[in-house]
């Protein structure tokens, strides 16, 4: 007996479909008295996925290794080892019986064949296909479809059913039901997502959320998605992102920060930590993972501000009018004050100058600067106080001038 074995990889999501096809093929072959083939499917593993358009490795997929094995049908020393497809406008195409051993496959491929010829009936007529049969003695015979069974004793319908195993191996199992024509089960390495994010933020100067699209800027998450999935993105643009020298180190720091938040009472920190602690991420979760760099930057800036605030000193004297360039570090809504039926909105605003000095303004103004804004602040010193271990200069009757967004 000649053993046949076919081994190939398919997406893990297709394993059930493969099993169904093998069972259906065995059922059809059994109708003609042929022995069923066995099937083995390995556990899932991650494998690189290359974009079929440009060959880029853009992510990973969970794959399984499928092995179909059995005995090639044999009767009275004869086995059918190949099918010959004849085309009037092209050469005869030889298809080996699925799973044929390598040495025997080489022997079969070297056989001389004659288009439309049949050793069985020896009738000259047009045929679209013939078959090569091999005897244990090494003798070969080329047979027409209707002569296979009378000459070898093997059922041609059953053999054609088993030939479907070759189609299983050669099938395109990619599921292009995902966004952009990519497989729906495609995943992207977390380390790569964060590296690309860090590089794009470095080039853009800051992280842009999707809420800032009105500024006519590309949200960072969209740029990251384009790097992986936009086939129109230029190779030069991607090369520029890949060339950012500090991106890998920043990405590692962001990932460490994100993982530290896993299990946090903050739903956002927990979710980001959950995404960052595994190796790959689904494309639909890219925006959440990408936003981790904004949180990391905020924590970095907060820690730096707190360190600088330790050096805060009282500025000016009580009643003195002072003007400084400072950054808004805190905006806190306070309880409203009521004057009759009129409610007055109040906010606590903190500023910090480049030397780390902290200024406080209890504002009832209609509009106030936003956190992160760099402003020219003019106000009258009301008093000097201490909050925690930080010295603060409390201002009143403040005026904000030439406010503009600080570069992140």
C-alpha positions as CSV (number, residue, x, y, z in Angstrom):
1,X,0.0,0.0,0.0
2,X,1.1,3.6,-0.7
3,X,0.5,6.0,2.1
4,X,-0.7,9.5,1.2
5,X,-0.3,12.5,3.5
6,X,-1.2,16.2,3.0
7,X,-0.1,18.8,5.5
8,X,-1.1,22.5,5.2
9,X,-2.0,25.5,7.3
10,X,-5.4,27.2,7.4
11,X,-6.8,30.0,9.6
12,X,-8.1,28.6,12.9
13,X,-11.5,30.0,12.0
14,X,-11.6,27.7,9.0
15,X,-10.8,24.5,10.9
16,X,-14.5,23.5,11.3
17,X,-15.1,24.0,7.5
18,X,-12.1,21.8,6.7
19,X,-13.5,19.1,9.0
20,X,-16.9,19.2,7.3
21,X,-15.3,19.0,3.8
22,X,-13.1,16.0,4.8
23,X,-16.2,14.2,6.3
24,X,-18.2,14.9,3.1
25,X,-15.4,13.6,0.9
26,X,-15.0,10.4,3.0
27,X,-18.8,9.9,2.8
28,X,-18.7,10.2,-1.0
29,X,-15.7,7.9,-1.3
30,X,-17.3,5.3,1.0
31,X,-20.2,5.0,-1.4
32,X,-17.8,3.6,-3.9
33,X,-16.1,1.2,-1.4
34,X,-13.0,3.3,-0.7
35,X,-11.4,3.6,2.7
36,X,-11.9,6.9,4.6
37,X,-9.0,9.2,5.2
38,X,-8.0,10.4,8.7
39,X,-7.8,14.0,9.8
40,X,-5.7,15.7,12.4
41,X,-5.9,19.4,13.3
42,X,-3.2,21.0,15.5
43,X,-3.7,23.5,18.2
44,X,-3.9,27.2,17.2
45,X,-0.7,29.2,16.8
46,X,0.1,32.7,15.6
47,X,1.7,33.2,12.2
48,X,2.7,36.2,10.2
49,X,0.2,37.6,7.7
50,X,1.6,39.2,4.5
51,X,-0.5,41.7,2.5
52,X,-1.0,39.9,-0.8
53,X,-0.7,43.2,-2.6
54,X,2.8,44.3,-1.5
55,X,4.1,41.5,0.7
56,X,4.3,43.6,3.9
57,X,3.9,41.7,7.1
58,X,1.2,43.7,8.7
59,X,-0.1,41.4,11.5
60,X,-0.6,37.9,12.7
61,X,-3.4,35.3,12.4
62,X,-4.3,32.3,14.5
63,X,-3.6,29.3,12.3
64,X,-3.8,25.5,12.6
65,X,-1.9,22.8,10.8
66,X,-4.2,20.3,9.0
67,X,-3.0,16.8,8.2
68,X,-5.1,14.5,6.0
69,X,-3.7,11.0,5.6
70,X,-4.6,7.5,4.5
71,X,-3.9,4.8,1.9
72,X,-4.0,5.5,-1.8
73,X,-6.7,3.2,-3.3
74,X,-5.1,0.0,-4.8
75,X,-6.5,-3.0,-6.6
76,X,-4.7,-6.0,-8.1
77,X,-1.4,-4.1,-7.8
78,X,-2.8,-1.0,-9.7
79,X,-3.0,2.5,-8.3
80,X,-4.2,5.7,-10.1
81,X,-1.4,8.2,-9.5
82,X,-2.2,11.2,-11.7
83,X,-4.8,12.9,-13.8
84,X,-4.0,14.5,-17.2
85,X,-6.1,17.5,-18.3
86,X,-6.0,18.0,-22.1
87,X,-6.5,21.5,-23.6
88,X,-6.4,22.0,-27.4
89,X,-4.8,25.5,-26.9
90,X,-2.2,24.6,-24.3
91,X,0.0,21.7,-23.0
92,X,-1.4,18.8,-21.1
93,X,-1.6,19.5,-17.4
94,X,-0.6,16.8,-15.0
95,X,-2.2,16.7,-11.5
96,X,-0.7,14.2,-9.0
97,X,-3.0,12.2,-6.8
98,X,-3.3,14.1,-3.5
99,X,-0.6,13.3,-0.9
100,X,1.6,11.2,-3.3
101,X,5.0,10.5,-1.7
102,X,7.7,12.8,-2.9
103,X,9.9,10.2,-4.6
104,X,6.9,8.6,-6.4
105,X,5.6,12.0,-7.4
106,X,8.9,12.7,-9.1
107,X,8.8,9.4,-10.9
108,X,5.2,10.1,-12.1
109,X,6.0,13.6,-13.3
110,X,8.8,12.2,-15.5
111,X,6.4,9.9,-17.4
112,X,5.8,10.5,-21.1
113,X,2.2,11.0,-22.0
114,X,0.2,11.3,-25.2
115,X,-2.7,13.7,-25.5
116,X,-6.1,11.9,-25.6
117,X,-4.5,8.4,-25.7
118,X,-5.9,5.4,-23.8
119,X,-4.1,2.1,-23.4
120,X,-7.4,0.5,-22.3
121,X,-9.7,0.9,-25.4
122,X,-7.1,2.2,-27.8
123,X,-9.9,4.3,-29.4
124,X,-8.6,7.6,-30.8
125,X,-11.1,10.4,-29.8
126,X,-11.0,13.8,-28.1
127,X,-10.8,13.5,-24.4
128,X,-10.7,16.3,-21.9
129,X,-9.0,14.1,-19.3
130,X,-7.1,10.8,-18.9
131,X,-5.5,9.1,-15.9
132,X,-2.1,7.5,-15.2
133,X,-2.3,4.1,-13.5
134,X,0.8,2.5,-12.0
135,X,1.3,-1.2,-11.3
136,X,3.5,-2.4,-8.4
137,X,5.9,-3.8,-11.1
138,X,6.6,-0.2,-12.2
139,X,4.4,-0.4,-15.4
140,X,2.4,2.7,-16.3
141,X,-0.8,2.9,-18.3
142,X,-2.6,6.0,-19.6
143,X,-6.4,5.4,-19.4
144,X,-9.5,7.3,-20.4
145,X,-12.2,8.0,-17.7
146,X,-14.4,5.1,-18.7
147,X,-11.5,2.6,-18.9
148,X,-10.1,3.3,-15.4
149,X,-12.5,1.0,-13.5
150,X,-12.5,-1.9,-16.0
151,X,-8.7,-1.9,-16.4
152,X,-7.7,-1.3,-12.7
153,X,-10.8,-2.3,-10.7
154,X,-10.8,1.1,-9.0
155,X,-14.0,3.2,-9.1
156,X,-13.4,6.4,-11.0
157,X,-16.1,8.3,-9.1
158,X,-14.6,7.4,-5.8
159,X,-11.1,8.5,-7.0
160,X,-12.5,11.8,-8.2
161,X,-14.0,12.3,-4.8
162,X,-10.6,11.8,-3.1
163,X,-9.0,14.2,-5.5
164,X,-10.9,16.9,-3.7
165,X,-8.3,16.6,-0.9
166,X,-5.9,18.3,-3.3
167,X,-8.3,21.2,-3.6
168,X,-8.4,21.6,0.2
169,X,-4.7,22.0,0.3
170,X,-4.6,24.5,-2.6
171,X,-7.6,26.6,-1.6
172,X,-7.4,30.2,-0.6
173,X,-8.7,30.2,3.0
174,X,-8.4,33.9,3.5
175,X,-11.5,35.4,4.9
176,X,-11.7,38.9,3.4
177,X,-14.8,39.9,5.4
178,X,-12.8,42.3,7.6
179,X,-12.4,46.0,7.1
180,X,-10.4,47.1,4.0
181,X,-10.4,43.6,2.5
182,X,-8.2,42.1,5.2
183,X,-9.1,38.9,7.0
184,X,-11.6,39.4,9.8
185,X,-9.4,37.5,12.3
186,X,-6.2,39.5,11.6
187,X,-4.4,40.8,14.7
188,X,-1.6,43.3,15.0
189,X,1.4,43.0,17.4
190,X,0.8,45.4,20.4
191,X,4.5,46.4,20.4
192,X,4.3,47.4,16.8
193,X,1.1,49.4,17.3
194,X,2.7,51.4,20.1
195,X,6.0,51.9,18.2
196,X,4.1,53.3,15.2
197,X,1.9,55.5,17.6
198,X,5.0,56.9,19.3
199,X,6.6,57.7,15.9
200,X,3.5,59.4,14.6
201,X,3.1,61.5,17.7
202,X,6.7,62.5,17.5
203,X,6.2,63.7,13.9
204,X,2.9,65.4,14.5
205,X,4.2,67.1,17.7
206,X,1.3,65.7,19.9
207,X,-1.5,63.2,20.1
208,X,-4.7,64.1,18.3
209,X,-8.0,62.5,19.4
210,X,-10.9,62.0,17.0
211,X,-12.8,64.8,18.9
212,X,-10.2,67.2,17.4
213,X,-11.0,66.4,13.7
214,X,-12.6,69.9,13.5
215,X,-9.0,71.3,13.6
216,X,-8.5,69.7,10.2
217,X,-5.8,67.3,11.6
218,X,-5.6,63.6,11.2
219,X,-6.5,61.8,14.4
220,X,-3.6,59.8,15.7
221,X,-5.6,56.5,15.7
222,X,-6.5,57.0,12.0
223,X,-2.8,57.6,11.1
224,X,-1.8,54.4,12.9
225,X,-4.6,52.5,11.2
226,X,-3.4,53.8,7.8
227,X,0.1,52.7,8.5
228,X,-1.1,49.1,8.8
229,X,-4.1,48.9,6.6
230,X,-4.2,51.7,4.0
231,X,-2.8,50.3,0.7
232,X,-2.7,53.8,-0.7
233,X,-0.2,55.0,2.0
234,X,3.2,55.7,0.5
235,X,6.2,53.6,1.2
236,X,8.2,56.8,1.9
237,X,5.7,57.8,4.6
238,X,6.0,54.4,6.3
239,X,9.8,54.6,6.0
240,X,9.8,57.9,7.8
241,X,7.8,56.5,10.6
242,X,10.0,53.5,10.9
243,X,13.1,55.8,11.0
244,X,12.0,57.6,14.2
245,X,14.9,56.7,16.6
246,X,13.1,57.2,20.0
247,X,9.9,55.4,19.1
248,X,10.8,51.9,20.4
249,X,11.9,53.2,23.8
250,X,8.8,55.4,24.1
251,X,6.5,52.5,23.1
252,X,8.1,50.3,25.7
253,X,7.5,53.0,28.4
254,X,3.9,53.5,27.3
255,X,3.3,49.7,27.4
256,X,4.7,49.4,30.9
257,X,2.5,52.3,32.0
258,X,-0.6,50.7,30.4
259,X,0.0,47.3,32.0
260,X,0.4,48.9,35.4
261,X,-3.2,50.0,35.1
262,X,-4.6,46.5,34.6
263,X,-7.0,45.8,37.4
264,X,-7.4,49.5,38.2
265,X,-10.7,50.9,39.4
266,X,-10.6,53.1,36.4
267,X,-12.5,51.3,33.6
268,X,-10.3,53.0,31.0
269,X,-7.0,52.2,32.7
270,X,-8.1,48.6,33.1
271,X,-9.2,48.2,29.5
272,X,-5.9,49.8,28.1
273,X,-3.9,47.5,30.5
274,X,-5.9,44.5,29.3
275,X,-5.0,45.3,25.6
276,X,-1.3,46.1,26.4
277,X,-0.5,43.0,28.4
278,X,-1.2,40.5,25.5
279,X,0.9,40.1,22.3
280,X,-1.6,41.1,19.7
281,X,-4.7,43.3,19.3
282,X,-7.7,43.2,17.0
283,X,-7.9,46.2,14.6
284,X,-11.2,47.3,16.2
285,X,-9.4,48.0,19.4
286,X,-6.6,50.0,17.9
287,X,-8.0,53.5,18.9
288,X,-8.2,52.5,22.5
289,X,-4.7,51.1,22.6
290,X,-3.3,54.1,20.6
291,X,-4.8,56.5,23.2
292,X,-2.6,55.0,25.8
293,X,0.2,57.3,24.7
294,X,-1.9,60.4,25.6
295,X,-2.5,59.0,29.1
296,X,1.2,58.2,29.5
297,X,2.1,61.8,28.3
298,X,-0.4,63.3,30.8
299,X,1.1,61.3,33.7
300,X,4.6,62.2,32.6
301,X,3.7,65.9,32.5
302,X,1.8,65.7,35.8
303,X,4.8,64.0,37.5
304,X,7.2,66.7,36.0
305,X,4.9,69.5,37.2
306,X,4.7,68.0,40.7
307,X,8.5,67.7,40.8
308,X,8.8,71.3,39.7
309,X,6.1,72.5,42.1
310,X,8.3,71.3,45.0
311,X,10.5,74.3,44.2
312,X,7.6,76.8,44.0
313,X,8.2,80.0,45.9
314,X,5.9,82.9,46.8
315,X,5.8,85.5,44.0
316,X,5.3,89.3,44.5
317,X,3.9,91.0,47.6
318,X,0.3,91.3,48.8
319,X,-1.5,93.9,46.6
320,X,1.2,93.8,43.9
321,X,0.1,93.4,40.3
322,X,2.2,90.6,38.6
323,X,2.4,89.3,35.0
324,X,3.8,85.9,34.2
325,X,3.8,83.4,31.3
326,X,2.4,80.2,32.7
327,X,0.6,76.9,31.8
328,X,-2.8,75.9,33.1
329,X,-2.3,72.7,35.1
330,X,-5.7,72.4,36.8
331,X,-9.3,73.5,36.2
332,X,-11.8,72.5,38.9
333,X,-15.5,73.3,39.0
334,X,-16.5,74.7,42.5
335,X,-20.0,74.9,44.0
336,X,-22.0,77.8,42.5
337,X,-22.8,80.9,44.5
338,X,-26.3,82.2,44.4
339,X,-27.3,85.9,44.5
340,X,-31.1,85.8,44.6
341,X,-32.1,83.7,41.7
342,X,-28.8,84.2,39.9
343,X,-26.2,81.5,40.1
344,X,-22.6,82.5,39.7
345,X,-20.2,79.8,38.3
346,X,-16.9,79.4,40.1
347,X,-13.8,77.5,39.2
348,X,-10.4,76.9,40.8
349,X,-7.6,77.4,38.2
350,X,-4.0,76.6,38.8
351,X,-1.1,77.8,36.7
352,X,2.6,77.0,36.7
353,X,5.5,79.0,35.3
354,X,8.7,77.6,33.8
355,X,10.5,77.9,37.2
356,X,7.8,75.7,38.8
357,X,6.1,78.5,40.7
358,X,2.4,77.8,41.3
359,X,-0.4,80.4,41.0
360,X,-4.0,80.0,42.1
361,X,-7.1,81.9,40.8
362,X,-10.6,81.4,42.1
363,X,-12.5,82.6,39.0
364,X,-16.1,83.6,38.4
365,X,-15.3,84.7,34.9
366,X,-17.6,83.5,32.1
367,X,-14.8,82.0,30.1
368,X,-11.5,80.5,31.5
369,X,-8.5,78.9,29.8
370,X,-8.4,75.1,29.3
371,X,-6.0,72.8,31.0
372,X,-2.8,72.7,29.0
373,X,-3.1,76.2,27.6
374,X,-0.1,78.5,27.8
375,X,-1.2,82.0,28.7
376,X,0.0,85.4,29.8
377,X,-1.5,85.8,33.2
378,X,-1.9,89.2,35.0
379,X,-3.3,89.3,38.5
380,X,-3.1,91.0,41.9
381,X,-1.4,89.0,44.7
382,X,-4.1,88.3,47.3
383,X,-2.0,86.1,49.6
384,X,0.6,83.3,49.8
385,X,-0.6,79.9,51.0
386,X,0.6,76.3,51.2
387,X,-1.3,73.3,49.8
388,X,0.3,70.0,50.9
389,X,4.0,70.9,50.7
390,X,3.6,73.3,47.7
391,X,3.8,77.1,48.2
392,X,1.2,78.9,46.2
393,X,0.6,82.5,45.1
394,X,-3.1,83.3,45.2
395,X,-4.2,85.9,42.6
396,X,-7.4,87.9,42.2
397,X,-8.8,90.2,39.5
398,X,-6.9,88.2,36.8
399,X,-6.7,88.9,33.1
400,X,-5.7,86.3,30.5
401,X,-4.0,87.5,27.4
402,X,-3.0,86.0,24.1
403,X,-4.0,82.5,25.1
404,X,-2.9,79.8,22.8
405,X,-2.5,76.0,22.8
406,X,0.8,74.8,24.1
407,X,2.7,72.4,21.9
408,X,2.5,69.0,23.4
